[in-house]
Amino acid sequence: MSGPGAGFEHPPTEVSWTKRDALLFANSVGCTADELHFLYELDPNFAVFPTYPVVLPFKKDQQEVIDFYAEQVSSKIPGLPEFDARRVVDGQRLVQFLKPLPTTSAGKKFELRTKVIGVYDKGKPGTVIETQQDLVDVGTGEVYSRAISSSFFVGQGGWGGPKGPATVNFPPPKDKKPDLEFEVQTNAQTPLLYRLNGDYNPLHAHPEPGRKMGFGGVIIHGLFSFNQACHSLLKGFGGSDPANIKEFQARFASPVRPGDKLVIYGWRTGEKKGEWEEIRFEVKIAGGKVCLSNGRALMKVVGESKSKL
């Protein structure tokens, strides 16, 4: 890590969740009645869906509705300009699943520990801030999940910072049909349900912020598509077993609007790191653009994947 802001550590943030939070999340990211271990708290294999930690930076330890803009005010990174959190969207995210989450945080103290990897000036389009965020059991020091994320601050570049390194790309295999195809139909209620996980950004509920940012109105949370894609891969390739996924990442390529149909494509590569096979994927809006690119996961593939779900 080098450059302005690199290595800066934000104060740790205490986080918590309940079984009800886990149930709501699973319902909002596409889990279905044949996956009761994510949807029914008395199931003997009841588990938290693996990507649940991505909502904790927004939810923190709150159960009540949060003032999103007020909560986004964080420690100023030394040597950098102040950035407006009302004009920020997801860039890219990698999540590593290191330990299964308990179905509730009760009885333990968890916190998010966040450090800056780099801050990159992309000129007129904006600024990218890349961070590493660990979910840590304070009592034991164990890390349950790690997220490497980039946030894009729209129209807030041109301050003379470094452009940043070229990103590594994980394109779909050429001339190979997908091994999995999954469709998700969104509607006007989609972002209104997903936001109840704790991500109360007004951009996903009211048209005014989206108009100001050039999106024309409400857009769906990028992390909704991210989590839906993870669910599709886990169900299609991993038998819906949370133990069968180790890493999951994607780049947020274009906005999704309520009413769009998502089409998730997954490819097996046959390339393995030990027992984990590399999966490539992308998500398109039916009849339109790619909305999640650079899709990659490390998984244990069980049985024959279902080609269309």
MOURLIN-V578888 format. One line per field, one symbol per residue. phi: phi as a letter, one per 20 degrees, with the letter a starting at -180 (. if undefined). A space follows every 10 residues. Layout:
phi = ???
//
This chain:
phi = .bnfnfnfdf gfdfcbbdgf gfffgffedo fcfecffddc feffdgbegg eggfeffefl dedegdfgff fffcgfegnc ffdeffcccf dbbcddeebf fffbegncdd bedcceeacc eemggqcddd cdcdecfffd mfeebccdcc ddefmcdndn effnffeedc ffgflcffeb ccdceebfeg fffffffpee gggdccffff ffenenqfce ggfffgffff ffffffddmm effecdbbba deebfddgof decddccfdm ecdmedeedd bbcdegmbef dcdlfbbdbe edmefefbc
//
